[in-house]
Amino acid sequence: MRILLLGGTGEARALAGRLHPDHDIVSSLAGRVPDPALPAGPVRIGGFGGVAGLRQWLGDNAIDAVVDATHPFAATMTAHAAQVCAERGLPHLVLSRPAWDATGAARVASDVEAAQVVADQQYSRVFLTTGRSGVGPFTSSHAWFLIRVVTPPEAVVLPRNHEVLLSRGPYGYVDECALLRDNRIDVLVTKNSGGELTHAKLKAAADLGVAVVMIDRPPLPAGVGAVGTVDEAAAWVAGLER
């Protein structure tokens, strides 16, 4: 069987390393991050062109199954993959790392709601870690923002008072404590991405008494099978070929 692995996460790279070269896989990366860490085996980079483009690509490349190991907030890609796999009758699995424990955080459903909480609670110094696409709703805020991103956000969507920190994890607890303390942060705004790569900021915030606003994950499409570990995903793929 030929398997498309929708990637871009550490879990996707780990799964590709487990499957290649014993299984015929091709990994797909969106291409939004410069100099991405590449997985083992064949790789394609770039979008598919929506549902129609994905449908065409799967057919042209004789794909027999799809594993979606994209970021938990890559809702559009996940929805497209679910739709096309259902239409074509292809085996389809989502590999989604377990979510973080949101106990004590103000849980919201979107960047817009997160910005409203920051305004309502009158937070003054914000550590914003929602990614370059999540900055826009905070543009009119009077607070100061430390915006940590992998690639720079567009200047037109930046809050008036801010500092952009270009950085890529993993991050350690001691460094995260220092970052929050040195910048006098009073609230951390983050997505519930899960995983260990960036979890230290939550521990640091809890220990320093910094408030947390956490954006909940979008729900998976109805009827989609999902697992939380690379081991489970590898076992699923192995089961397809028995």
NUBARO-182902 format. One record per residue (C-alpha): z, y, x; residue number from 1; residue in one letter. Coordinates in Angstrom, 2 decimals. Last residue first. Layout:
% residues N
       pz       py       px    i  aa
        Z        Y        X  NUM   A
...
//
This chain:
% residues 242
       pz       py       px    i  aa
     6.85    -7.77    -1.57  242   R
     5.07    -4.52    -0.79  241   E
     6.75    -2.30    -3.35  240   L
    10.17    -3.64    -2.40  239   G
     9.84    -2.28     1.12  238   A
     9.25     1.18    -0.33  237   V
    12.38     0.92    -2.48  236   W
    14.43    -0.35     0.50  235   A
    13.30     2.63     2.57  234   A
    14.33     4.98    -0.25  233   A
    17.76     3.39    -0.53  232   E
    18.34     3.58     3.22  231   D
    17.18     7.21     3.31  230   V
    19.89     8.12     0.83  229   T
    20.33     9.83    -2.53  228   G
    18.01     7.94    -4.85  227   V
    15.88     9.10    -7.76  226   A
    13.71     7.61   -10.50  225   G
    11.88    10.15   -12.66  224   V
    12.19     9.77   -16.42  223   G
    12.63    13.44   -17.20  222   A
    11.71    15.84   -14.43  221   P
    14.59    16.56   -12.03  220   L
    16.99    19.34   -12.97  219   P
    16.97    22.58   -10.94  218   P
    19.84    22.67    -8.48  217   R
    22.80    24.94    -9.15  216   D
    23.08    28.31    -7.42  215   I
    26.45    28.75    -5.74  214   M
    28.46    31.97    -5.56  213   V
    31.26    31.56    -3.04  212   V
    34.27    33.81    -2.40  211   A
    35.57    34.14     1.15  210   V
    39.19    33.05     1.59  209   G
    38.78    32.33     5.31  208   L
    39.32    28.57     5.03  207   D
    37.06    28.23     1.99  206   A
    34.29    30.34     3.54  205   A
    34.39    28.32     6.76  204   A
    34.20    25.04     4.87  203   K
    31.26    26.37     2.85  202   L
    29.48    27.70     5.95  201   K
    29.86    24.30     7.62  200   A
    27.57    22.65     5.05  199   H
    24.35    23.93     6.64  198   T
    22.90    20.78     8.23  197   L
    25.37    18.42     6.54  196   E
    23.48    17.82     3.32  195   G
    23.47    19.55    -0.06  194   G
    21.10    22.32    -1.10  193   S
    23.44    23.87    -3.64  192   N
    21.91    27.31    -3.12  191   K
    23.97    29.97    -1.42  190   T
    25.70    33.31    -1.91  189   V
    28.75    33.81     0.32  188   L
    31.14    36.59    -0.68  187   V
    33.62    38.87     1.13  186   D
    31.89    39.01     4.52  185   I
    33.62    41.11     7.17  184   R
    30.64    40.71     9.52  183   N
    32.78    39.47    12.41  182   D
    34.79    37.18    10.12  181   R
    31.87    35.53     8.37  180   L
    29.93    35.01    11.59  179   L
    33.00    33.83    13.50  178   A
    33.82    31.26    10.84  177   C
    30.22    30.06    10.89  176   E
    30.30    29.69    14.66  175   D
    33.48    27.63    14.55  174   V
    32.15    25.41    11.74  173   Y
    28.85    24.58    13.41  172   G
    25.36    25.35    12.13  171   Y
    22.35    23.04    12.09  170   P
    20.39    25.10    11.47  169   G
    17.55    27.64    11.80  168   R
    17.98    31.34    12.43  167   S
    16.46    34.74    11.77  166   L
    19.32    37.05    10.82  165   L
    18.18    39.97     8.69  164   V
    20.62    42.88     8.35  163   E
    20.99    44.75     5.10  162   H
    21.62    47.93     3.18  161   N
    18.63    48.93     1.01  160   R
    18.18    45.42    -0.33  159   P
    14.97    43.70     0.82  158   L
    12.10    42.85    -1.53  157   V
     9.48    45.25    -0.14  156   V
    10.17    44.15     3.44  155   A
     8.88    40.64     2.77  154   E
    11.31    37.97     3.88  153   P
    11.35    36.93     7.55  152   P
    11.13    33.19     8.30  151   T
    14.10    30.87     8.90  150   V
    16.48    33.01     6.84  149   V
    19.98    34.45     7.06  148   R
    20.42    37.68     5.11  147   I
    23.59    39.62     5.97  146   L
    23.77    41.95     3.00  145   F
    25.55    45.26     2.35  144   W
    26.27    46.00    -1.31  143   A
    24.58    48.68    -3.43  142   H
    22.31    46.12    -5.07  141   S
    18.80    47.14    -6.19  140   S
    16.99    44.56    -4.06  139   T
    19.32    41.65    -4.89  138   F
    16.89    39.89    -7.28  137   P
    14.21    39.82    -4.53  136   G
    16.12    37.89    -1.85  135   V
    15.62    34.35    -3.14  134   G
    12.13    33.70    -1.76  133   S
    13.28    34.23     1.84  132   R
    15.98    31.58     1.57  131   G
    19.21    31.43    -0.46  130   T
    21.57    32.15     2.45  129   T
    22.94    35.61     1.54  128   L
    26.21    36.59     3.24  127   F
    27.34    39.53     1.13  126   V
    29.53    42.50     1.99  125   R
    30.57    44.76    -0.91  124   S
    31.38    42.46    -3.80  123   Y
    31.65    44.45    -7.00  122   Q
    32.52    41.41    -9.14  121   Q
    29.89    42.38   -11.73  120   D
    27.27    43.24    -9.10  119   A
    27.68    40.05    -7.08  118   V
    27.79    38.04   -10.32  117   V
    24.55    39.70   -11.48  116   Q
    22.83    38.88    -8.20  115   A
    23.79    35.21    -8.63  114   A
    22.38    35.25   -12.16  113   E
    19.04    36.53   -10.84  112   V
    19.04    33.95    -8.04  111   D
    19.30    31.25   -10.69  110   S
    21.50    28.79   -12.58  109   A
    24.97    29.99   -11.61  108   V
    28.16    28.37   -10.38  107   R
    31.02    30.57    -9.21  106   A
    32.54    28.38    -6.54  105   A
    35.99    26.79    -6.64  104   G
    34.69    23.24    -6.88  103   T
    30.96    23.18    -6.04  102   A
    31.05    19.84    -4.24  101   D
    27.74    19.73    -2.43  100   W
    24.75    17.89    -3.87   99   A
    23.72    14.45    -2.68   98   P
    20.38    14.29    -0.81   97   R
    17.33    13.89    -3.02   96   S
    14.79    11.12    -2.45   95   L
    12.55    11.16    -5.52   94   V
    10.56     8.01    -6.27   93   L
     7.10     7.36    -7.73   92   H
     5.12     4.20    -8.39   91   P
     1.66     5.33    -9.54   90   L
     0.53     5.06   -13.17   89   G
    -2.13     7.72   -12.70   88   R
    -0.82    10.08   -15.37   87   E
     2.81     9.39   -14.49   86   A
     2.09     9.97   -10.80   85   C
     0.34    13.23   -11.64   84   V
     3.19    14.59   -13.74   83   Q
     5.98    13.55   -11.38   82   A
     4.18    14.98    -8.36   81   A
     3.57    18.29   -10.13   80   H
     7.21    18.57   -11.22   79   A
     8.48    17.83    -7.71   78   T
     6.10    20.37    -6.19   77   M
     7.24    23.03    -8.65   76   T
    10.94    22.27    -8.27   75   A
    11.12    22.58    -4.49   74   A
    14.84    23.37    -4.90   73   F
    16.08    19.93    -3.82   72   P
    13.90    20.23    -0.69   71   H
    11.08    17.69    -0.56   70   T
    11.61    13.94    -0.25   69   A
     9.12    12.94    -2.97   68   D
     8.01     9.37    -2.33   67   V
     4.58     8.62    -3.77   66   V
     2.78     5.31    -4.33   65   A
    -0.73     3.79    -4.11   64   D
    -2.62     6.63    -2.43   63   I
    -6.36     5.98    -2.04   62   A
    -7.02     9.23    -0.16   61   N
    -9.60    10.66    -2.55   60   D
    -7.51     9.64    -5.55   59   G
    -4.30    11.18    -4.31   58   L
    -6.16    14.29    -3.22   57   W
    -7.83    14.79    -6.60   56   Q
    -4.57    14.52    -8.53   55   R
    -2.87    16.83    -6.06   54   L
    -5.63    19.41    -6.46   53   G
    -5.52    19.24   -10.24   52   A
    -1.75    19.57   -10.33   51   V
    -1.65    22.60    -8.06   50   G
    -3.82    23.37    -5.06   49   G
    -2.60    20.68    -2.69   48   F
    -0.60    22.90    -0.38   47   G
    -0.67    22.79     3.41   46   G
     0.00    20.43     6.30   45   I
    -1.08    16.79     6.56   44   R
     0.80    14.36     8.79   43   V
     0.08    10.88    10.15   42   P
     3.03     9.04    11.72   41   G
     6.48    10.18    12.80   40   A
     7.74    13.41    11.31   39   P
     6.96    16.90    12.59   38   L
     9.62    19.57    13.08   37   A
     7.96    22.70    11.76   36   P
     6.51    25.36    14.10   35   D
     6.33    28.09    11.47   34   P
     7.81    27.21     8.07   33   V
     5.63    27.57     4.97   32   R
     3.30    24.71     5.83   31   G
     3.96    22.66     2.69   30   A
     4.37    19.45     4.68   29   L
     2.79    16.12     3.67   28   S
     3.61    12.81     5.32   27   S
     1.08     9.96     5.36   26   V
     2.29     6.39     5.15   25   I
     0.84     2.93     5.82   24   D
     3.97     0.90     6.49   23   H
     5.12    -0.82     9.69   22   D
     4.24     2.19    11.85   21   P
     6.11     4.15    10.49   20   H
     8.63     3.41     7.74   19   L
    11.97     4.21     9.36   18   R
    10.68     7.27    11.22   17   G
     9.05     8.52     8.03   16   A
    12.39     8.09     6.26   15   L
    14.22    10.12     8.91   14   A
    11.61    12.85     8.72   13   R
    11.88    12.96     4.93   12   A
    15.68    13.07     5.10   11   E
    15.52    15.98     7.54   10   G
    13.43    17.87     5.02    9   T
     9.80    19.03     4.93    8   G
     8.40    16.01     3.18    7   G
     6.23    14.62     0.41    6   L
     5.66    11.08     1.60    5   L
     2.34     9.70     0.34    4   L
     2.23     5.91     0.51    3   I
    -0.69     3.56     1.12    2   R
     0.00     0.00     0.00    1   M
//
